[in-house]
Amino acid sequence: MKQEDFDWIIENATREEYRSCDITVNGTTFNNVGIRPKGNSSLRMVAENKNSDRFSFKVKFDAYVEGQNCFGLNKLALNNIIMDKTYMKEYLAYDMFASMGVVTPGYAYANIS
């Protein structure tokens, strides 16, 4: 992503507007993908704090290229888990619900850079 586009989405995070970027997932690159900050209270908390850059992001693989997907997914949420110091509550809750047969979204830990 162009640095000026990344700077723009961070400076205007609460507008939640997509910008184009290329994303590599497990060695496969997807071009012209939409990305934007996501959240509600957590977004405002990070956007208003000049000492934090811990944004959550929403990725939309078909925002600019119709039908594009990432291994079958057309959207992906990258959650900052800012209110969870353990980094485990959301993952464990989804895992618990899935083990009980409750339909849950796909979930995993990820290393993002």
Secondary structure, DSSP 8 states (H G I E B T S, - for coil): --HHHHHHHHHTGGG---EEEEEEETTEEEEEEEEEEE-SHHHHHHHT-TT----EEEEETTSSSTT--BTTBSEEEE---TT-TTS-HHHHHHHHHHHTT------------
